[in-house]
Amino acid sequence: IEVYYAKPINKALSWDLRYTNIKYDYTGSNSFFGDDGAPVEISTITSQQIAQGMNPVKESTDLRASISYRF
């Protein structure tokens, strides 16, 4: 999910708001070209695998706000 909102304040100023939410289905989805090895479906990971150190990212959220000035 991505939502963007931009609003001018006056001729020189504007502000932007951005929200991003990503839900991952497989391990390694958040790494560079699958550097973490073979992907595993997150819904199949057992509590034993988590105890052994496999703690995959299931969801990622980002919220950003900015103000721009043009001169």
Biopython code that builds the backbone (N, CA, C, O; Angstrom):
import numpy as np
from Bio.PDB.StructureBuilder import StructureBuilder

atoms = [
    (1, "ILE", "N", (0.859, -1.163, 0.000)),
    (1, "ILE", "CA", (0.000, 0.000, 0.000)),
    (1, "ILE", "C", (0.906, 1.227, 0.000)),
    (1, "ILE", "O", (1.833, 1.327, 0.803)),
    (2, "GLU", "N", (0.631, 2.141, -0.894)),
    (2, "GLU", "CA", (1.352, 3.410, -0.931)),
    (2, "GLU", "C", (0.345, 4.538, -1.080)),
    (2, "GLU", "O", (-0.560, 4.474, -1.912)),
    (3, "VAL", "N", (0.511, 5.564, -0.269)),
    (3, "VAL", "CA", (-0.359, 6.734, -0.336)),
    (3, "VAL", "C", (0.529, 7.970, -0.336)),
    (3, "VAL", "O", (1.406, 8.117, 0.516)),
    (4, "TYR", "N", (0.296, 8.850, -1.291)),
    (4, "TYR", "CA", (1.049, 10.096, -1.403)),
    (4, "TYR", "C", (0.070, 11.267, -1.366)),
    (4, "TYR", "O", (-1.025, 11.194, -1.925)),
    (5, "TYR", "N", (0.483, 12.353, -0.697)),
    (5, "TYR", "CA", (-0.338, 13.558, -0.679)),
    (5, "TYR", "C", (0.601, 14.756, -0.757)),
    (5, "TYR", "O", (1.548, 14.852, 0.025)),
    (6, "ALA", "N", (0.354, 15.655, -1.675)),
    (6, "ALA", "CA", (1.159, 16.866, -1.840)),
    (6, "ALA", "C", (0.223, 18.067, -1.850)),
    (6, "ALA", "O", (-0.842, 18.032, -2.466)),
    (7, "LYS", "N", (0.629, 19.123, -1.168)),
    (7, "LYS", "CA", (-0.227, 20.310, -1.062)),
    (7, "LYS", "C", (0.648, 21.563, -1.118)),
    (7, "LYS", "O", (1.566, 21.716, -0.313)),
    (8, "PRO", "N", (0.366, 22.453, -2.060)),
    (8, "PRO", "CA", (1.095, 23.728, -2.077)),
    (8, "PRO", "C", (0.610, 24.635, -0.936)),
    (8, "PRO", "O", (-0.585, 24.710, -0.652)),
    (9, "ILE", "N", (1.553, 25.312, -0.299)),
    (9, "ILE", "CA", (1.217, 26.281, 0.751)),
    (9, "ILE", "C", (1.104, 27.669, 0.133)),
    (9, "ILE", "O", (0.152, 28.403, 0.401)),
    (10, "ASN", "N", (2.081, 28.020, -0.694)),
    (10, "ASN", "CA", (2.050, 29.257, -1.480)),
    (10, "ASN", "C", (2.907, 29.021, -2.725)),
    (10, "ASN", "O", (3.202, 27.868, -3.040)),
    (11, "LYS", "N", (3.314, 30.062, -3.436)),
    (11, "LYS", "CA", (4.081, 29.880, -4.673)),
    (11, "LYS", "C", (5.443, 29.232, -4.432)),
    (11, "LYS", "O", (5.959, 28.542, -5.311)),
    (12, "ALA", "N", (6.022, 29.441, -3.275)),
    (12, "ALA", "CA", (7.375, 28.946, -3.016)),
    (12, "ALA", "C", (7.406, 27.704, -2.124)),
    (12, "ALA", "O", (8.370, 26.941, -2.179)),
    (13, "LEU", "N", (6.387, 27.485, -1.314)),
    (13, "LEU", "CA", (6.387, 26.377, -0.353)),
    (13, "LEU", "C", (5.346, 25.319, -0.693)),
    (13, "LEU", "O", (4.252, 25.625, -1.165)),
    (14, "SER", "N", (5.713, 24.076, -0.441)),
    (14, "SER", "CA", (4.748, 22.977, -0.544)),
    (14, "SER", "C", (5.147, 21.905, 0.466)),
    (14, "SER", "O", (6.296, 21.844, 0.906)),
    (15, "TRP", "N", (4.192, 21.074, 0.821)),
    (15, "TRP", "CA", (4.516, 19.973, 1.729)),
    (15, "TRP", "C", (3.991, 18.670, 1.151)),
    (15, "TRP", "O", (3.008, 18.647, 0.411)),
    (16, "ASP", "N", (4.668, 17.591, 1.504)),
    (16, "ASP", "CA", (4.339, 16.260, 1.002)),
    (16, "ASP", "C", (4.244, 15.295, 2.183)),
    (16, "ASP", "O", (4.951, 15.430, 3.181)),
    (17, "LEU", "N", (3.361, 14.333, 2.039)),
    (17, "LEU", "CA", (3.199, 13.281, 3.027)),
    (17, "LEU", "C", (3.145, 11.960, 2.284)),
    (17, "LEU", "O", (2.429, 11.829, 1.292)),
    (18, "ARG", "N", (3.912, 10.964, 2.769)),
    (18, "ARG", "CA", (3.952, 9.661, 2.105)),
    (18, "ARG", "C", (3.848, 8.551, 3.145)),
    (18, "ARG", "O", (4.516, 8.596, 4.178)),
    (19, "TYR", "N", (3.012, 7.560, 2.868)),
    (19, "TYR", "CA", (2.860, 6.389, 3.729)),
    (19, "TYR", "C", (3.020, 5.139, 2.873)),
    (19, "TYR", "O", (2.397, 5.014, 1.819)),
    (20, "THR", "N", (3.860, 4.214, 3.334)),
    (20, "THR", "CA", (4.072, 2.956, 2.632)),
    (20, "THR", "C", (3.963, 1.811, 3.627)),
    (20, "THR", "O", (4.531, 1.881, 4.717)),
    (21, "ASN", "N", (3.234, 0.750, 3.263)),
    (21, "ASN", "CA", (3.106, -0.443, 4.097)),
    (21, "ASN", "C", (3.287, -1.654, 3.184)),
    (21, "ASN", "O", (2.602, -1.791, 2.170)),
    (22, "ILE", "N", (4.227, -2.533, 3.562)),
    (22, "ILE", "CA", (4.519, -3.723, 2.777)),
    (22, "ILE", "C", (4.361, -4.940, 3.680)),
    (22, "ILE", "O", (4.932, -4.985, 4.769)),
    (23, "LYS", "N", (3.591, -5.922, 3.232)),
    (23, "LYS", "CA", (3.456, -7.196, 3.941)),
    (23, "LYS", "C", (4.156, -8.256, 3.111)),
    (23, "LYS", "O", (3.841, -8.446, 1.937)),
    (24, "TYR", "N", (5.117, -8.952, 3.733)),
    (24, "TYR", "CA", (5.931, -9.937, 3.033)),
    (24, "TYR", "C", (5.317, -11.330, 3.154)),
    (24, "TYR", "O", (4.828, -11.705, 4.219)),
    (25, "ASP", "N", (5.343, -12.093, 2.068)),
    (25, "ASP", "CA", (4.868, -13.474, 2.050)),
    (25, "ASP", "C", (6.013, -14.474, 2.233)),
    (25, "ASP", "O", (5.785, -15.598, 2.680)),
    (26, "TYR", "N", (7.245, -14.072, 1.890)),
    (26, "TYR", "CA", (8.399, -14.968, 1.934)),
    (26, "TYR", "C", (9.554, -14.318, 2.670)),
    (26, "TYR", "O", (9.686, -13.094, 2.673)),
    (27, "THR", "N", (10.397, -15.140, 3.300)),
    (27, "THR", "CA", (11.601, -14.611, 3.934)),
    (27, "THR", "C", (12.535, -14.108, 2.844)),
    (27, "THR", "O", (12.508, -14.597, 1.715)),
    (28, "GLY", "N", (13.354, -13.137, 3.187)),
    (28, "GLY", "CA", (14.306, -12.600, 2.216)),
    (28, "GLY", "C", (13.720, -11.580, 1.269)),
    (28, "GLY", "O", (14.449, -11.030, 0.444)),
    (29, "SER", "N", (12.422, -11.303, 1.356)),
    (29, "SER", "CA", (11.801, -10.338, 0.451)),
    (29, "SER", "C", (12.350, -8.936, 0.647)),
    (29, "SER", "O", (12.314, -8.114, -0.269)),
    (30, "ASN", "N", (12.864, -8.661, 1.851)),
    (30, "ASN", "CA", (13.366, -7.327, 2.142)),
    (30, "ASN", "C", (14.874, -7.208, 1.933)),
    (30, "ASN", "O", (15.452, -6.177, 2.278)),
    (31, "SER", "N", (15.529, -8.231, 1.379)),
    (31, "SER", "CA", (16.974, -8.180, 1.184)),
    (31, "SER", "C", (17.309, -7.911, -0.288)),
    (31, "SER", "O", (16.441, -7.969, -1.159)),
    (32, "PHE", "N", (18.561, -7.623, -0.537)),
    (32, "PHE", "CA", (19.023, -7.273, -1.874)),
    (32, "PHE", "C", (19.160, -8.540, -2.709)),
    (32, "PHE", "O", (20.064, -9.338, -2.464)),
    (33, "PHE", "N", (18.291, -8.741, -3.681)),
    (33, "PHE", "CA", (18.318, -9.880, -4.603)),
    (33, "PHE", "C", (18.383, -11.230, -3.879)),
    (33, "PHE", "O", (19.063, -12.147, -4.338)),
    (34, "GLY", "N", (17.682, -11.353, -2.758)),
    (34, "GLY", "CA", (17.606, -12.638, -2.063)),
    (34, "GLY", "C", (18.900, -13.079, -1.418)),
    (34, "GLY", "O", (19.192, -14.274, -1.383)),
    (35, "ASP", "N", (19.694, -12.132, -0.900)),
    (35, "ASP", "CA", (20.971, -12.461, -0.270)),
    (35, "ASP", "C", (20.837, -13.395, 0.931)),
    (35, "ASP", "O", (21.827, -14.000, 1.342)),
    (36, "ASP", "N", (19.652, -13.528, 1.497)),
    (36, "ASP", "CA", (19.474, -14.345, 2.694)),
    (36, "ASP", "C", (19.306, -15.830, 2.385)),
    (36, "ASP", "O", (18.994, -16.597, 3.296)),
    (37, "GLY", "N", (19.494, -16.259, 1.173)),
    (37, "GLY", "CA", (19.369, -17.664, 0.813)),
    (37, "GLY", "C", (18.020, -17.977, 0.206)),
    (37, "GLY", "O", (17.332, -17.092, -0.303)),
    (38, "ALA", "N", (17.644, -19.250, 0.264)),
    (38, "ALA", "CA", (16.390, -19.697, -0.347)),
    (38, "ALA", "C", (15.197, -19.146, 0.420)),
    (38, "ALA", "O", (15.170, -19.240, 1.647)),
    (39, "PRO", "N", (14.209, -18.574, -0.263)),
    (39, "PRO", "CA", (13.043, -18.036, 0.426)),
    (39, "PRO", "C", (12.162, -19.134, 1.011)),
    (39, "PRO", "O", (12.030, -20.218, 0.443)),
    (40, "VAL", "N", (11.566, -18.829, 2.156)),
    (40, "VAL", "CA", (10.641, -19.735, 2.836)),
    (40, "VAL", "C", (9.345, -18.973, 3.041)),
    (40, "VAL", "O", (9.373, -17.804, 3.427)),
    (41, "GLU", "N", (8.219, -19.607, 2.793)),
    (41, "GLU", "CA", (6.931, -18.952, 3.005)),
    (41, "GLU", "C", (6.760, -18.668, 4.496)),
    (41, "GLU", "O", (6.879, -19.576, 5.319)),
    (42, "ILE", "N", (6.483, -17.423, 4.843)),
    (42, "ILE", "CA", (6.409, -17.005, 6.241)),
    (42, "ILE", "C", (5.340, -17.771, 7.016)),
    (42, "ILE", "O", (5.523, -18.067, 8.197)),
    (43, "SER", "N", (4.237, -18.089, 6.366)),
    (43, "SER", "CA", (3.156, -18.785, 7.069)),
    (43, "SER", "C", (3.529, -20.218, 7.464)),
    (43, "SER", "O", (2.838, -20.828, 8.281)),
    (44, "THR", "N", (4.621, -20.766, 6.892)),
    (44, "THR", "CA", (5.030, -22.137, 7.217)),
    (44, "THR", "C", (6.150, -22.204, 8.246)),
    (44, "THR", "O", (6.571, -23.302, 8.611)),
    (45, "ILE", "N", (6.648, -21.068, 8.725)),
    (45, "ILE", "CA", (7.745, -21.048, 9.694)),
    (45, "ILE", "C", (7.222, -21.518, 11.049)),
    (45, "ILE", "O", (6.183, -21.062, 11.527)),
    (46, "THR", "N", (7.967, -22.441, 11.655)),
    (46, "THR", "CA", (7.555, -23.013, 12.940)),
    (46, "THR", "C", (8.215, -22.257, 14.092)),
    (46, "THR", "O", (9.160, -21.496, 13.887)),
    (47, "SER", "N", (7.706, -22.477, 15.301)),
    (47, "SER", "CA", (8.294, -21.846, 16.487)),
    (47, "SER", "C", (9.706, -22.363, 16.725)),
    (47, "SER", "O", (10.530, -21.648, 17.295)),
    (48, "GLN", "N", (10.003, -23.588, 16.301)),
    (48, "GLN", "CA", (11.348, -24.140, 16.440)),
    (48, "GLN", "C", (12.332, -23.363, 15.552)),
    (48, "GLN", "O", (13.450, -23.074, 15.977)),
    (49, "GLN", "N", (11.923, -23.027, 14.330)),
    (49, "GLN", "CA", (12.790, -22.246, 13.441)),
    (49, "GLN", "C", (13.026, -20.852, 14.012)),
    (49, "GLN", "O", (14.126, -20.315, 13.888)),
    (50, "ILE", "N", (12.021, -20.266, 14.627)),
    (50, "ILE", "CA", (12.190, -18.945, 15.254)),
    (50, "ILE", "C", (13.159, -19.048, 16.417)),
    (50, "ILE", "O", (13.988, -18.157, 16.605)),
    (51, "ALA", "N", (13.072, -20.136, 17.216)),
    (51, "ALA", "CA", (13.991, -20.356, 18.343)),
    (51, "ALA", "C", (15.424, -20.544, 17.865)),
    (51, "ALA", "O", (16.365, -20.234, 18.595)),
    (52, "GLN", "N", (15.602, -21.052, 16.638)),
    (52, "GLN", "CA", (16.936, -21.260, 16.076)),
    (52, "GLN", "C", (17.497, -19.998, 15.427)),
    (52, "GLN", "O", (18.584, -20.033, 14.851)),
    (53, "GLY", "N", (16.778, -18.896, 15.513)),
    (53, "GLY", "CA", (17.295, -17.627, 14.999)),
    (53, "GLY", "C", (16.634, -17.110, 13.745)),
    (53, "GLY", "O", (16.980, -16.021, 13.286)),
    (54, "MET", "N", (15.692, -17.845, 13.165)),
    (54, "MET", "CA", (14.993, -17.351, 11.978)),
    (54, "MET", "C", (13.866, -16.432, 12.449)),
    (54, "MET", "O", (12.854, -16.898, 12.974)),
    (55, "ASN", "N", (14.044, -15.159, 12.263)),
    (55, "ASN", "CA", (13.049, -14.180, 12.689)),
    (55, "ASN", "C", (12.761, -13.248, 11.508)),
    (55, "ASN", "O", (13.282, -12.134, 11.460)),
    (56, "PRO", "N", (11.950, -13.688, 10.572)),
    (56, "PRO", "CA", (11.747, -12.924, 9.338)),
    (56, "PRO", "C", (10.924, -11.655, 9.551)),
    (56, "PRO", "O", (10.114, -11.560, 10.474)),
    (57, "VAL", "N", (11.155, -10.695, 8.677)),
    (57, "VAL", "CA", (10.359, -9.475, 8.670)),
    (57, "VAL", "C", (9.016, -9.813, 8.027)),
    (57, "VAL", "O", (8.974, -10.278, 6.888)),
    (58, "LYS", "N", (7.915, -9.580, 8.754)),
    (58, "LYS", "CA", (6.587, -9.893, 8.233)),
    (58, "LYS", "C", (5.908, -8.679, 7.625)),
    (58, "LYS", "O", (5.085, -8.804, 6.718)),
    (59, "GLU", "N", (6.264, -7.486, 8.138)),
    (59, "GLU", "CA", (5.603, -6.267, 7.674)),
    (59, "GLU", "C", (6.549, -5.091, 7.865)),
    (59, "GLU", "O", (7.324, -5.053, 8.821)),
    (60, "SER", "N", (6.480, -4.138, 6.955)),
    (60, "SER", "CA", (7.312, -2.943, 7.011)),
    (60, "SER", "C", (6.429, -1.718, 6.773)),
    (60, "SER", "O", (5.579, -1.719, 5.882)),
    (61, "THR", "N", (6.637, -0.681, 7.574)),
    (61, "THR", "CA", (5.846, 0.548, 7.462)),
    (61, "THR", "C", (6.789, 1.745, 7.431)),
    (61, "THR", "O", (7.781, 1.781, 8.159)),
    (62, "ASP", "N", (6.476, 2.719, 6.589)),
    (62, "ASP", "CA", (7.283, 3.932, 6.465)),
    (62, "ASP", "C", (6.346, 5.126, 6.334)),
    (62, "ASP", "O", (5.416, 5.102, 5.528)),
    (63, "LEU", "N", (6.585, 6.159, 7.114)),
    (63, "LEU", "CA", (5.816, 7.401, 7.052)),
    (63, "LEU", "C", (6.806, 8.551, 6.944)),
    (63, "LEU", "O", (7.708, 8.681, 7.772)),
    (64, "ARG", "N", (6.638, 9.387, 5.921)),
    (64, "ARG", "CA", (7.552, 10.512, 5.702)),
    (64, "ARG", "C", (6.770, 11.781, 5.436)),
    (64, "ARG", "O", (5.729, 11.769, 4.780)),
    (65, "ALA", "N", (7.297, 12.882, 5.963)),
    (65, "ALA", "CA", (6.729, 14.208, 5.706)),
    (65, "ALA", "C", (7.873, 15.124, 5.302)),
    (65, "ALA", "O", (8.970, 15.023, 5.852)),
    (66, "SER", "N", (7.631, 16.019, 4.348)),
    (66, "SER", "CA", (8.668, 16.942, 3.926)),
    (66, "SER", "C", (8.059, 18.267, 3.503)),
    (66, "SER", "O", (6.900, 18.350, 3.097)),
    (67, "ILE", "N", (8.878, 19.291, 3.613)),
    (67, "ILE", "CA", (8.510, 20.632, 3.148)),
    (67, "ILE", "C", (9.537, 21.048, 2.105)),
    (67, "ILE", "O", (10.741, 20.929, 2.333)),
    (68, "SER", "N", (9.067, 21.535, 0.965)),
    (68, "SER", "CA", (9.956, 21.951, -0.118)),
    (68, "SER", "C", (9.824, 23.446, -0.343)),
    (68, "SER", "O", (8.731, 24.008, -0.276)),
    (69, "TYR", "N", (10.959, 24.077, -0.612)),
    (69, "TYR", "CA", (10.984, 25.507, -0.902)),
    (69, "TYR", "C", (11.605, 25.710, -2.265)),
    (69, "TYR", "O", (12.689, 25.194, -2.536)),
    (70, "ARG", "N", (10.939, 26.447, -3.119)),
    (70, "ARG", "CA", (11.445, 26.749, -4.452)),
    (70, "ARG", "C", (11.802, 28.229, -4.504)),
    (70, "ARG", "O", (11.006, 29.088, -4.125)),
    (71, "PHE", "N", (13.020, 28.515, -4.984)),
    (71, "PHE", "CA", (13.431, 29.927, -5.103)),
    (71, "PHE", "C", (13.985, 30.224, -6.452)),
    (71, "PHE", "O", (14.377, 31.359, -6.721)),
]
sb = StructureBuilder()
sb.init_structure("model")
sb.init_model(0)
sb.init_chain("A")
sb.init_seg("    ")
for serial, (resi, resn, name, xyz) in enumerate(atoms, 1):
    if name == "N":
        sb.init_residue(resn, " ", resi, " ")
    sb.init_atom(name, np.array(xyz, "f"), 0.0, 1.0, " ", f" {name:<3s}", serial, name[0])
structure = sb.get_structure()
